[in-house]
Amino acid sequence: MISFSIILPTFNRASFLSKAIVSVQEQTISNWELIIVDDGSTDNTAEVVKEFLSDNRIKYHYQENAERSAARNKGIALSSGDFISFMDSDEYMDNNRLEKLQLAIFENKNQEALYFTDIRFEFPDSSLNYVRKGQHFSFPIDPNKLIQTIIGNPQFCGSREVFQKHLFNHKLTVGEDMELLFRISRDYSLIYLENNATITEIEHENRSVSFGNLSNVKQIETFKLMFSTQHPAFQVSASLRRQKWSEVYLRASYYYIFHNNRIRAIYSLLISLFLKPEDKFRFKMNLFVKLSLFKNFDTIKKIFVG
């Protein structure tokens, strides 16, 4: 029988933790360990976790804030399972997630690989809920197909060998999942477990995906690394690389608009236009005109927030 290590990094999300932990405890198989890496929380995270430490399968490690990639790497270092998976503190598992993963791994003869599933997204307004589905890959992995497929780390479950060879880049805090996937895909198969949305992400206002979040700018640093000549992602076609660059600079312009930085917003927008002028051309030009003519940033923001 194989064993699982579940790595859960957390930072100041004590209000979500109990649901995440209980979802692991309620798994239909018991051959797991949960490693909670507290990345310098200043709320009552430690007190919440303490209530669960009587279960000797749950381990808690506190560290000074080093960001989530470093926290996940620390969890990997502390783990002992044959297969390693991830979840965040604002996510929860269906009670049969590990059982389904175990069955899929057995069906693939315990292949050293990265397995991944679909993922559900849960909103306060349930009519917005949806499932993000994956797709099948054949080895060797097509980089053009991979760059167009969103696979977040909560969808991962990889053999220990995979994560002994490839860790998260601790310098990256945005897009670290995709950067890691490209390195892994050079050496291992990516095995998609179809119709297996057994993990759910809870959407809330504190998630780092809003227009005004710094992640919209930090993604630029991730792409600088990924699209450097020595990185596996450099094999992505020039056209798709330009498209991705255009998208990230457009999101950067949103960030600067929300922070009332007109010059940076126009600069980022113009780069996006130059890289892929045919993509959202009318929208970008409308945004450029408003940035040029309107002094009130609230008026400008309405172009993409309604």
C-alpha positions in Angstrom: 0.0 0.0 0.0 1.3 3.5 -0.9 1.3 6.4 1.5 0.5 10.0 0.9 2.0 13.3 2.2 -0.3 16.3 1.9 1.5 19.7 2.1 -0.6 22.6 3.3 1.2 26.0 3.5 -0.7 28.7 5.3 -0.4 32.4 6.1 -3.0 34.2 8.2 -5.9 32.1 7.1 -6.9 30.6 10.4 -10.6 31.0 9.7 -10.3 28.5 6.8 -8.0 26.0 8.3 -10.4 23.8 10.2 -12.4 22.9 7.1 -9.3 22.0 5.2 -7.9 19.8 8.0 -11.2 18.1 8.6 -11.5 17.3 4.9 -8.2 15.4 5.2 -9.2 13.6 8.4 -12.4 12.4 6.7 -10.6 10.6 3.9 -11.8 7.0 3.2 -8.3 5.7 3.5 -5.9 6.3 6.4 -2.5 6.0 4.9 -1.7 9.7 4.9 0.1 12.5 6.7 -0.8 16.1 6.7 2.1 18.6 7.0 1.0 22.1 7.8 3.7 24.7 7.2 2.8 28.0 8.9 4.6 30.7 6.9 4.9 33.3 9.7 1.2 33.8 10.5 0.3 36.5 13.0 -3.3 35.4 13.6 -4.5 32.4 15.6 -3.3 29.8 13.2 -1.2 28.0 15.8 -4.2 27.7 18.2 -6.5 26.4 15.4 -4.0 23.7 14.4 -3.3 22.7 18.1 -6.8 21.3 18.3 -5.9 18.7 15.7 -2.4 17.6 16.8 -3.8 14.7 18.9 -4.0 13.0 15.5 -0.4 11.9 15.1 -0.8 12.0 11.3 -0.9 15.8 11.4 2.3 17.7 11.8 2.8 21.4 12.3 5.9 23.4 11.4 6.2 27.2 12.0 8.8 29.3 10.1 9.5 33.0 9.5 7.7 34.2 6.4 9.4 33.0 3.3 6.5 32.9 0.9 4.5 29.9 -0.3 7.1 28.2 -2.6 9.6 28.0 0.2 6.8 26.8 2.5 5.9 24.0 0.1 9.5 23.0 -0.3 9.8 22.8 3.5 6.8 20.6 3.6 8.3 18.3 1.0 11.5 18.1 3.1 9.5 17.1 6.2 7.4 14.5 4.3 7.7 10.8 4.3 5.0 9.6 1.9 5.5 7.7 -1.3 3.3 10.3 -3.1 3.1 14.0 -2.4 0.1 16.3 -3.0 -0.7 19.9 -2.1 -3.6 22.0 -0.9 -4.0 25.5 0.4 -5.7 26.5 3.6 -8.8 27.8 1.7 -9.4 24.5 -0.1 -11.0 21.2 1.0 -11.0 17.7 -0.3 -13.8 15.3 -1.1 -13.6 12.4 1.3 -12.6 10.0 -1.5 -9.9 12.1 -3.1 -7.0 10.1 -1.8 -8.7 6.8 -2.5 -9.3 7.8 -6.1 -5.7 8.9 -6.5 -4.5 5.6 -5.0 -6.6 3.6 -7.4 -5.3 5.7 -10.4 -1.7 5.2 -9.3 -2.3 1.4 -9.0 -3.8 1.4 -12.4 -0.7 3.0 -13.7 1.5 0.5 -11.9 2.9 3.0 -9.4 4.5 4.9 -12.3 6.9 7.7 -11.3 5.0 10.6 -12.6 3.0 13.7 -11.8 -0.7 12.9 -11.6 -3.3 15.7 -11.7 -7.1 16.1 -11.4 -9.8 18.6 -12.1 -10.6 21.2 -9.5 -13.9 22.9 -8.4 -14.2 26.6 -7.6 -16.8 27.6 -5.0 -18.2 31.2 -4.8 -20.4 32.9 -2.3 -22.9 33.0 -5.2 -23.2 29.3 -6.0 -24.5 30.1 -9.5 -20.8 31.1 -10.3 -19.4 27.7 -9.2 -17.5 25.8 -11.9 -15.0 23.0 -12.6 -11.7 23.6 -14.3 -10.9 20.5 -16.3 -7.5 19.3 -17.4 -6.6 17.4 -20.5 -4.5 14.4 -21.5 -0.8 14.7 -22.4 1.4 12.2 -24.2 5.1 12.0 -23.4 7.2 13.8 -24.5 5.0 16.7 -23.5 4.1 19.3 -26.1 5.2 22.7 -24.6 2.6 24.6 -26.7 -0.1 22.5 -25.2 1.2 22.8 -21.7 1.5 26.6 -21.7 -2.2 26.7 -22.6 -3.4 24.4 -19.8 -3.9 25.7 -16.3 -2.8 23.2 -13.7 -2.5 24.5 -10.2 -0.6 22.8 -7.4 -3.7 21.6 -5.5 -4.4 19.4 -8.5 -1.0 17.8 -8.3 0.0 14.4 -6.8 3.5 13.4 -7.6 5.8 10.5 -6.7 8.5 11.2 -4.2 11.1 10.8 -6.9 9.6 13.7 -8.9 9.9 16.1 -6.0 13.3 14.9 -5.0 14.4 16.1 -8.4 12.2 19.1 -8.8 11.2 21.6 -6.1 9.3 24.9 -6.4 11.4 27.9 -7.2 11.5 29.7 -3.9 12.1 33.0 -5.6 8.7 32.9 -7.4 5.4 33.7 -5.7 3.2 33.8 -8.8 3.0 31.2 -11.6 5.3 28.9 -9.6 3.1 26.0 -10.5 3.5 26.4 -14.2 7.2 27.0 -13.9 7.6 23.8 -11.9 5.4 21.8 -14.4 7.6 22.7 -17.3 10.7 21.4 -15.5 8.9 18.2 -14.4 7.5 17.6 -17.8 10.9 17.4 -19.3 11.6 14.2 -17.2 8.2 12.7 -16.3 4.8 12.0 -17.7 1.8 14.2 -16.7 -1.1 11.8 -16.1 -4.5 13.3 -16.1 -7.2 11.7 -14.0 -10.4 12.6 -15.9 -13.7 13.5 -14.2 -12.0 13.6 -10.8 -12.8 17.1 -9.4 -12.2 16.0 -5.8 -10.7 19.2 -4.5 -12.4 22.5 -4.1 -11.0 26.1 -3.9 -13.1 28.6 -1.9 -13.2 31.9 -3.6 -13.1 34.9 -1.3 -12.0 38.6 -1.3 -8.6 37.8 0.3 -7.4 35.5 -2.5 -4.5 37.0 -4.5 -6.2 37.2 -7.9 -7.9 40.6 -7.9 -7.1 43.3 -10.4 -5.3 45.4 -7.8 -3.1 42.6 -6.5 0.7 42.8 -6.9 0.6 39.2 -8.4 -0.4 40.9 -11.7 3.0 42.4 -11.8 5.0 39.6 -10.2 4.0 37.3 -13.0 6.4 39.3 -15.3 9.4 38.0 -13.2 8.1 34.4 -13.6 7.9 34.8 -17.4 11.4 36.3 -17.6 12.7 33.1 -16.0 10.4 30.7 -18.0 11.1 32.2 -21.4 14.9 32.5 -20.9 16.8 30.3 -23.3 17.9 27.7 -20.7 14.4 27.0 -19.4 12.3 24.2 -20.8 9.4 26.7 -21.4 11.6 28.5 -24.0 10.5 25.6 -26.4 7.0 27.3 -26.5 6.5 28.8 -29.9 7.4 32.5 -30.3 3.8 33.3 -31.2 2.5 31.8 -27.9 5.2 33.5 -25.9 4.3 36.8 -27.3 0.6 36.1 -26.5 1.5 35.3 -22.9 3.7 38.3 -22.5 0.9 40.5 -23.9 -1.6 39.0 -21.4 0.6 39.6 -18.4 1.4 43.2 -19.4 -2.3 43.8 -19.8 -2.9 42.5 -16.2 0.0 44.7 -15.0 -1.8 47.7 -16.4 -4.8 46.8 -14.4 -2.7 46.7 -11.2 -1.2 50.2 -11.9 -4.7 51.6 -12.7 -6.0 50.3 -9.3 -2.9 52.0 -7.7 -3.4 55.3 -9.6 -0.1 55.0 -11.5 -1.0 56.4 -14.9 2.5 56.3 -16.4 3.1 52.7 -15.5 -0.4 51.7 -16.6 0.1 53.3 -20.1 3.6 51.8 -20.4 2.3 48.3 -19.6 -0.7 48.7 -21.9 1.5 49.9 -24.8 3.8 46.9 -24.4 0.7 44.6 -24.5 -0.5 46.3 -27.6 2.9 46.0 -29.3 3.3 42.4 -28.5 -0.1 41.2 -29.7 -2.0 44.1 -31.4 -4.8 41.9 -32.7 -5.7 40.5 -29.3 -8.4 42.6 -27.6 -7.4 45.6 -29.8 -10.6 47.6 -29.3 -10.6 47.0 -25.6 -6.9 48.1 -25.2 -7.4 51.2 -27.4 -10.5 52.2 -25.4 -8.5 51.8 -22.2 -5.6 53.8 -23.6 -7.9 56.6 -24.6 -9.4 56.8 -21.1 -6.0 56.7 -19.5 -4.9 59.6 -21.7 -8.0 61.7 -21.3 -9.6 61.1 -17.9 -8.0 62.3 -14.7 -10.5 60.3 -12.5 -9.2 56.8 -12.1 -12.6 55.6 -10.9 -14.0 56.4 -14.3 -11.2 54.5 -16.0 -11.7 51.4 -13.8 -15.3 51.0 -15.0 -14.1 49.9 -18.4 -13.2 46.4 -17.0 -15.0 46.2 -13.7 -18.4 47.3 -14.9 
